[in-house]
Amino acid sequence: MTHPDPVIELSGAALSLAGNAGPVEILHGIDLTVARGETLGLIGPSGSGKSSLLMLMGGLERASAGTVRVLGQDLTGLSEDALARVRRDHMGVVFQSFHLIPTMTALENVATPLELAGHADAFERAAEELAQVGLAQRADHYPSQMSGGEQQRVALARAAAPRPEILLADEPTGNLDEANGGAIMDMLFGLRDRHGATLVMVTHAPDLAARCDRVVPLRDGRIALQDTPA
C-alpha cells in the first residue's frame, strides 16, 4: 500500500519499560505508516500493545529503538518540552477516562489548551466546539455535575478545539453505555470530517473498528497480520 502523504511513520519502533524484574518488552519492531486524512483502528486483545503504540505516536512514550516520525519530525530525539509543543500544535488526544480538570467548567476545560497555544479567541472557539457536541447549555457545569457521556463529549471538544492535524483516541467509548458510545463514535468521526484530521484509535468495539479505513491488529506487541481494509 502506498502512502502519498504520510503523517505518522514508525520504523522498527520498539518500547521497553522498566519492571521489578528488569526491562519489560512492550512493542517489538513496529513498521507502520498512516496517511493524511486516514482513519486507522488499532485492535487486539488486552495487553497486546495497542495503547502503548498510540502513546508512541503521540510522544507520550519514547521509543527505546527505531524511529517515530510525525509530520516529518523524528520524535525520538526531542526533549519533553519539544514533544509537548508537537502535541499542542498538531494533535488532539482523547482518553477512555476523560482527564478533565475537576475545578474547571466545561468551557474552561475546552478553552485551556487554546489559551496555552496563545489563541486570543480561546473561549469563543471553546463555546463553538461545545455547541458542536451538543453541550452549549452545559458550558458552565463542572465535570462532577455531568454524566460520563457528557464528560467524554467535553473531552472530544477539547481535543478538537485547536483544529489538530492528528486525532488520537484510546478506547473513547470504553467507559460508556451503548447509546452514549454510539453518540461519541458519531461525534468522533464528525470531528474528523469537519477538520480533515487523521484519526488513529484504539478500540475493542467491532462496530467502531469497522468504520475505519484500515484496521491494524496487534498481538504480543507486534502487528499480527498485514494491515487490511476494514
Disulfide bonds with the S-S distance in Angstrom:
none
